[in-house]
Amino acid sequence: MNLLARLSLWMQTEGAGTDQIGQALLDRFVIWERSRTVVAAAVTTCMGTMRRFLIAAGYFAASENEVVTEAQAAVTEWRAWMRDDRGLLEKTIDARCYYGAGLVDVVTTPEGTVEWFRLGAPVVNAYVAERGRPCGAVTRAHIVDAVRCLLRWALSTGRISRDPTAGVLKPPGTRRTLPRGVGADQVAALLSVCDPATAIGARDRAVVTILVRLGLRAGEAARLTLDDIDWTAGQLKVSGKGREHTLPIPVDVGEALEAWLRARPPALDRGVFVRMKAPRRMMTPSGISGSIARLSDLASVDRIYAHRLRHTAAMDVLASGGTLTEAKELLGHVYTVTTMAYAKVDLISLRVLAVPFGQVPR
């Protein structure tokens, strides 16, 4: 709303009418806004939202409708395939398009024709090497994953006749570390700086409790809605990585959630954990993890992020005699081998877990 108001005022000074609204006008507006001494945050965070609103409301000039090129149409179809056939989340789809869509431009002629037959290993590897040159090992792995995904889609749609993925460069190895949880004293320190008498303190206490006890990812906690809580059955529906699973609500988690929801201010959506500043809406995954980091700083302990609390939940299950299957169900893993990393933390843990691990069916 703030950005729309600023656009309206600027259009008045420019003498522009609503029939002139289009991409060219928005580009001029952004240039003017960024020329100011203090640039409004909404210019960088809400431009896409405002543009979609203007398009949906029919304000964009018909003469300025963008011509969709063959390459753009291919990327749009690839996005739909990843969403509908592969079940990927929008965040993952955006990342793969960011890293891999440039490969389509490589095989596009100046006339706009995409020459799919040129997608052989030499061209693909040259793109991977050039795209990943300024990046670190993790980003290079994302580039390779995106390119492989694009090639699988092109093969499945008949755009290429042979699968070149076997000849694609492998991403450089990264040093794998064992999962690191946090100790009970550190969890207590995090909870101690959450003032339950304040709304933000009640929210942070509920976030810490649900991450430690249920092992949720930051994204899963951020996406929780009021409709996901079944108080009658004492269950919580968790959605993440294209999957859903249901977890029981322990007493301490239920109490923390109840205390927070009683203090939760009115919000724009039905998210369980919402921002305390306007616009009050569902927190983002980075907001969840950032709140944990802020609490660890307040508690004067080493910096902790949300995923370490997830590790803590899994390790607590195993340390108390639970099986890998139970830890797998808690974390929502598809494969038991993913959960087995938690059984390798140290030799003491392996001795403690010898019997439960042996109960896991081969």
Buried (B, 14 or more C-beta within 10 A) or exposed (E): EBBBEBBEEBBEEEEBEEEBBBBEBBEEBBEBBEEEEEEBEBBEEBBEEBBEEBEEEEEBBEEEEEEEBBBBEBBEEBBEBBBEEBEBBEEBBEBBBEBBBBBBEBBBEEEEEBEBEBBEBEBBBEBBEEBBEEEEEEBBBBBBBBBBBBBBBBBEEEBBEEEBBEEBBEBEEEEEEEBEBBEEEBBEBBBEBBEBEEBBBBBBBBBBBBBBBBBBBBBBBBBBBEEBBEEEEBBBBBBBBEEEBEBEBBEEBBBBBBBBBEBBEEBEEEBBBBBEEEEBEBBBBBBBBBBBBEBBEBBEBEEBBBBBBBBBBBBBBBBEEBBBBBBBBBBBBEEBEEBBBBBEBEEEBEEBBEEBBEEBEE
